[in-house]
Amino acid sequence: MNGSLIDIILNSEKRKNVLLLLMEGEKSREEIKTSLNVTSTALIPQIKKLKEHGLVIQNVDYYILTNMGKVLVANMLPLLSAVDVFEENSNYWLNRDLNGIPESMLKRFGELGNCVIIEPDLNYLFEFPKEFTENISKSTYVMAFNAYFHPEYPALYSSLAEKGIDFSLVTTNSVHERMEKDYSEDVRKFMSFENTEMLVSNENTGLATLVSTDRFLFLCFFNKQGQYDHTILMSFDSNALQWSKELFSYFKDKAENIS
């Protein structure tokens, strides 16, 4: 038996795909060939290696993950998911400041799933993308964390609250001071509804904006130079929505409620 387990699992796309497929349950050789679009000639040597390393067992013509195989593949999934997230938009992520995101959430970064990166249009720099405006007004709840002030936020937030959308808002001290100073009427209107709450946080984070709803996730990070470049990330995956809810809860738990 030659080769380490990590090599056996990751150094072959065919073996990796077989393992991921078998996470769904036992599969026949024909089912594997059809699902992965491979020939018997290409498949059999790879399954043989998986069997030799104790990851797969064969029952007549069906293949099943061993207990060891299940454990390793279950732990492999978060890594592969994170690789997919970073690889899809590697240039974007290389220049993002991820400080302030708790380690427990970074470990689950792959849950962001299929992210959409929206580059800024210089002609409409301070306008929200249509994907944002169309979905936020249809949401049943909104949870927002703002470490960056956008002049449209106060009016937008109060209008959404007026529609009856449950709204929880956490801002940094500097954002809150700007809202109170220049948009006090919108702040008072927002706070007048029973379906709203507003909190202030002292957290230092590279996250500029987080908006989490039951429909989408909206993320903006500062770049590594501490600047906001108006590049937006959105995801509609259910796992991403749950991830964003938990990230918002992290910031909310560290914030102070404003009456």
Buried (B, 14 or more C-beta within 10 A) or exposed (E): EEEEEEEBBBEBEBBBBBBBBBEEEEBEBEBBBEEBEBEEEEBEEBBEBBBEBBBBBBEEEBBBBBEEBBEBBEEBEBEBBBEBBBEBBEEBBEBBBBEBBEEEBEEBBBBBBEBBEBEBEEEEEEEBBEBBEEBBBEBEBBBBBBBBBBEEBBBBBBBBBBEEBBBBBBBBEEBBEBBEEEBEEBBEBBBEBEBBBBBBBEBEBBBBBBBBBBBBBBBBBBBEEEEBBBBBBBBBBEBBBBBBBBBBBBBBEEBEEBE
